[in-house]
Amino acid sequence: MIRSRTSVPLLALAALVACSSNTGPNDPVQGTWHVAVVGMTNTFSPTSFTITVGKTGSLYTSPLPAMTYNGVALDSTGSDDFGTQTKDSVMAYGTLVQLVGDTLVGARVGRGAAGCKIALVVAHFNSKRDSITGFVFMLDSSAGFSECDAATVLATKG
């Protein structure tokens, strides 16, 4: 009888230790994502690449690879203000960030290039957060940020 009384607390303790974690449940967003860019009219690269999403504070972030569009290198670094007239938000070039909710945004710019030299990535997580869909818009800053090309972005976890 003493043996069974001791066994129950030991089993409960073993179950508690086995189920506990210092890091909590696995975050479905953090980790490696495989990205495909489909349907750009002109020459764009890379059309497939891998990103690693991490978390900075409460927001997800990932470096974007250098890109090219019609031979123009889109590999800038730095940042720019955007948002309201008070310019309350800053976008770091070369980084994909969680803007709000399930929306991700990032940009690459070709410095010193004329015409279509801005690649703007806008994408969204699905409800399970196991895929991302969106667009890459090529913008011409000399023409009031008009769109000159676009492609679909598809990303899956793994």
C-alpha positions, 0 to 999 in steps of 0.5 A, a space after each residue: 500500500 505504501 508503494 502505491 501512495 508513493 507511485 501516484 505523486 511520482 507519476 504526477 511529477 514525472 508527467 508535469 516535468 515531461 509536459 513543462 517547457 521553459 520556452 512555451 509552445 513552439 511558435 509556428 512563425 519562427 524558423 525557415 520559410 521557402 519563398 517563391 516569386 511567380 509572375 514578374 513580367 520583366 527579369 527579377 531574381 531571385 525567384 526562389 529563396 529561403 528566409 529565416 524568421 525570428 522575433 524582435 520584441 513582439 514583432 517578427 522580422 527576417 532579412 531579405 536577400 539582395 534582389 535584381 530587377 532588369 539587371 539593377 541591383 536592389 541591395 540597399 541598406 538603411 531606412 526610410 520614414 513612412 506612414 502618416 504625415 507625422 512619419 511615425 513608422 520607419 522601414 529598414 531596407 532589406 528586412 521583412 517585418 510584421 507591420 500589424 497583425 498578420 501583415 508583413 512588409 519589406 523593401 529593397 531599393 536600387 540606389 542611384 538607379 533610375 526608373 523601377 528601382 524599388 521592390 516592395 513586398 507586402 504579404 499576409 500569414 494565413 490563419 494557421 500561420 503556416 503559409 504566407 501569400 502576397 505580392 512584390 510590387 516594383 515601383 518607380 519613384 521618379 513617377 510618383 511611386 507608380 507600379 511598373 511590375 508585380 509578382 505573386 509571393 508564396 511562402 511555406 514553412 519548413 
